[in-house]
Amino acid sequence: MHALDSRVLETMLDDLTRQGWAASPQLLMQPLCEALYVAALEHKAEGEFRPAGVGQGAQSQSSIRGDAIRWLSLDSACPAEQAFLTAMHALVRTMKSAFLLSLNAYEAHFACYEAGQFYRRHLDRFQGENSREFSTLLYLNPDWKASDGGALVIHPDQVDAQPVSIVPELGTFVIFRSGMLLHEVEPPLKTRFSIAGWMKKDDPMQANLNGTLIPES
């Protein structure tokens, strides 16, 4: 599978089925993650990030989220972005088969949090719209430590389950159910990069797609 470790993926699928989320620092090849970090730096240097919005109207609300984003595209001239999306398309097809869902699209963007910015606790589905089935996160921060802040905090929906804090270190990949798990981003102490993505299904109320349709093979 493109850039993905199949043995790690098998374990992650088991975790996802059992608890609604999974995380691993080993799913994607390290050189690809490093190249995506370089791409994020270049996009930022070129002023290509834009303030992120909230909800289907995508209105900027810094009291809820403070990051800036840049959408990925298969038309990008960056080989790393193309390789990442190709890998995610392969992953979507695996998820479609494993969970018997009509997944047919994937969209993703770079996200940049500057020091002190955050994203309040939320779900990844818009109100009245159910196309997002799975959320993915790939972290792009070399030598990141827990003391640098910026953790992803997942709030499992199981009774008596404690919040889970994930350090956004380079190469860590997270996947979870978009409509089930509340999560938040804590403020980092320095610039923090990631790629956030969503595996989507057919829905007549689906929001405009910033990603690409998934080929059948």
C-alpha positions as CSV (number, residue, x, y, z in Angstrom):
1,M,0.0,0.0,0.0
2,H,1.4,3.4,-1.0
3,A,3.7,4.7,1.8
4,L,1.7,2.8,4.5
5,D,2.9,0.0,6.7
6,S,0.3,-2.8,6.4
7,R,1.1,-4.4,9.7
8,V,0.7,-1.1,11.6
9,L,-2.5,-0.4,9.8
10,E,-4.0,-3.8,10.9
11,T,-3.3,-2.9,14.5
12,M,-4.8,0.5,14.1
13,L,-8.0,-0.9,12.5
14,D,-8.4,-3.2,15.5
15,D,-7.9,-0.2,17.9
16,L,-10.4,1.9,15.8
17,T,-13.0,-0.8,16.0
18,R,-12.5,-1.3,19.7
19,Q,-12.3,2.3,21.0
20,G,-13.3,4.6,18.1
21,W,-9.8,6.0,17.6
22,A,-6.2,4.8,16.8
23,A,-2.8,6.4,16.7
24,S,0.7,5.3,15.6
25,P,4.0,7.0,14.8
26,Q,4.9,4.3,12.3
27,L,2.1,4.1,9.7
28,L,3.7,6.4,7.1
29,M,7.3,6.4,6.0
30,Q,9.4,8.9,7.8
31,P,10.9,10.4,4.6
32,L,7.4,11.3,3.4
33,C,6.6,12.9,6.7
34,E,9.8,14.9,6.6
35,A,9.0,16.1,3.0
36,L,5.6,17.2,4.1
37,Y,7.0,19.2,6.9
38,V,9.3,21.0,4.4
39,A,6.3,21.6,2.2
40,A,4.4,23.1,5.1
41,L,7.3,25.5,5.8
42,E,7.4,26.5,2.2
43,H,3.7,27.2,2.0
44,K,3.9,29.3,5.1
45,A,6.9,31.2,3.8
46,E,5.0,32.0,0.6
47,G,2.0,33.3,2.6
48,E,-0.4,30.6,1.4
49,F,-2.1,29.8,4.7
50,R,-5.4,31.4,5.4
51,P,-7.4,31.7,8.7
52,A,-9.5,28.7,9.3
53,G,-13.3,29.0,9.7
54,V,-15.9,27.3,11.9
55,G,-18.9,25.4,10.6
56,Q,-20.3,25.1,7.1
57,G,-20.2,28.9,6.7
58,A,-16.4,28.7,7.5
59,Q,-16.5,32.0,9.4
60,S,-13.3,32.8,11.2
61,Q,-13.9,32.7,15.0
62,S,-10.6,33.0,16.9
63,S,-12.4,32.4,20.2
64,I,-13.1,28.8,19.0
65,R,-10.1,28.1,16.7
66,G,-7.0,30.0,15.8
67,D,-5.2,28.0,13.2
68,A,-4.5,28.8,9.6
69,I,-4.9,26.3,6.7
70,R,-4.0,25.4,3.2
71,W,-5.8,22.7,1.2
72,L,-4.0,19.9,-0.4
73,S,-4.6,18.9,-4.0
74,L,-3.5,16.1,-6.4
75,D,-2.8,18.9,-8.8
76,S,0.0,20.2,-6.6
77,A,3.5,20.4,-8.0
78,C,4.7,19.0,-4.7
79,P,5.5,15.3,-5.0
80,A,5.1,14.8,-1.2
81,E,1.5,16.1,-1.3
82,Q,0.7,13.9,-4.2
83,A,2.2,10.9,-2.5
84,F,0.3,11.6,0.7
85,L,-3.0,11.9,-1.0
86,T,-2.4,8.7,-3.0
87,A,-1.7,6.9,0.3
88,M,-4.9,8.3,1.8
89,H,-6.9,7.2,-1.2
90,A,-5.6,3.7,-0.7
91,L,-6.5,4.0,3.0
92,V,-10.0,5.1,2.2
93,R,-10.5,2.0,0.0
94,T,-9.3,-0.2,2.9
95,M,-11.6,1.6,5.3
96,K,-14.5,1.3,2.9
97,S,-14.1,-2.5,2.8
98,A,-13.3,-2.9,6.5
99,F,-16.3,-0.9,7.8
100,L,-18.7,-1.6,4.8
101,L,-19.3,2.2,4.3
102,S,-19.9,4.0,1.0
103,L,-16.8,6.2,1.4
104,N,-16.0,8.0,-1.9
105,A,-13.9,11.0,-1.2
106,Y,-11.1,12.4,0.9
107,E,-10.2,16.0,1.6
108,A,-7.3,17.4,3.6
109,H,-5.5,20.6,4.5
110,F,-2.3,21.7,6.2
111,A,-2.9,23.4,9.5
112,C,-0.6,25.8,11.3
113,Y,-1.1,26.8,14.9
114,E,1.1,29.7,16.1
115,A,2.1,29.9,19.8
116,G,-0.9,30.3,22.0
117,Q,-3.5,29.3,19.4
118,F,-6.0,26.5,20.1
119,Y,-9.1,24.7,18.9
120,R,-11.9,24.3,21.5
121,R,-13.5,20.9,22.1
122,H,-15.6,19.9,19.0
123,L,-16.9,17.2,16.7
124,D,-15.7,17.0,13.1
125,R,-19.2,16.9,11.6
126,F,-21.2,19.9,10.7
127,Q,-24.7,20.3,12.1
128,G,-27.2,18.6,9.8
129,E,-24.5,17.1,7.6
130,N,-23.2,13.5,7.9
131,S,-20.7,13.0,5.1
132,R,-17.6,12.9,7.3
133,E,-17.1,9.3,8.6
134,F,-13.4,9.3,9.7
135,S,-11.0,12.1,10.6
136,T,-7.3,11.7,10.1
137,L,-4.4,13.7,11.5
138,L,-0.7,13.6,10.5
139,Y,1.7,15.6,12.7
140,L,4.7,17.3,11.1
141,N,6.8,18.6,14.0
142,P,10.4,17.3,14.4
143,D,11.8,17.0,17.9
144,W,8.5,17.9,19.5
145,K,8.1,17.3,23.3
146,A,5.1,17.1,25.5
147,S,6.4,20.2,27.2
148,D,6.0,22.1,23.9
149,G,2.2,21.9,24.3
150,G,-0.1,21.7,21.3
151,A,-1.4,18.2,22.2
152,L,-4.5,16.7,20.6
153,V,-6.8,15.8,23.4
154,I,-9.4,13.1,22.6
155,H,-12.4,12.6,24.8
156,P,-13.5,9.0,24.4
157,D,-17.3,8.3,24.6
158,Q,-16.9,5.2,26.8
159,V,-18.2,5.5,30.3
160,D,-15.5,6.5,32.8
161,A,-12.9,6.8,30.0
162,Q,-10.2,9.4,30.7
163,P,-9.1,12.0,28.1
164,V,-6.2,10.9,25.9
165,S,-3.4,13.4,25.1
166,I,-1.4,12.8,21.9
167,V,1.9,14.7,21.4
168,P,2.0,16.2,17.8
169,E,5.4,14.7,16.9
170,L,6.6,14.3,13.4
171,G,5.1,11.1,11.8
172,T,2.3,10.4,14.4
173,F,-0.9,9.5,12.5
174,V,-4.3,9.5,14.2
175,I,-7.7,8.3,12.9
176,F,-11.0,8.5,14.6
177,R,-14.8,8.5,14.0
178,S,-15.7,12.0,12.9
179,G,-19.2,12.1,14.4
180,M,-18.4,10.3,17.7
181,L,-15.3,11.7,19.4
182,L,-15.0,15.1,20.9
183,H,-11.5,16.4,20.7
184,E,-9.5,19.7,21.1
185,V,-6.1,21.2,20.3
186,E,-4.2,22.7,23.3
187,P,-2.1,25.8,22.7
188,P,1.4,25.1,21.6
189,L,4.4,27.1,22.8
190,K,5.8,27.4,19.2
191,T,4.6,26.9,15.6
192,R,2.8,23.6,15.2
193,F,2.1,21.9,11.8
194,S,-0.3,19.1,10.9
195,I,-2.4,17.7,8.1
196,A,-6.1,17.3,8.9
197,G,-8.2,15.1,6.6
198,W,-11.6,13.5,6.3
199,M,-12.9,10.4,4.7
200,K,-16.4,11.2,3.3
201,K,-19.4,9.3,2.0
202,D,-22.3,10.2,-0.2
203,D,-24.7,12.7,1.4
204,P,-27.1,15.0,-0.4
205,M,-26.4,17.6,2.3
206,Q,-22.6,17.3,1.8
207,A,-20.6,20.5,2.1
208,N,-18.5,21.6,-0.8
209,L,-15.7,19.2,-1.3
210,N,-12.1,20.5,-1.0
211,G,-10.6,17.1,-1.7
212,T,-10.9,14.6,-4.5
213,L,-13.2,11.7,-5.4
214,I,-11.6,8.3,-4.8
215,P,-11.1,6.1,-7.8
216,E,-12.5,2.6,-7.5
217,S,-9.0,1.1,-7.9
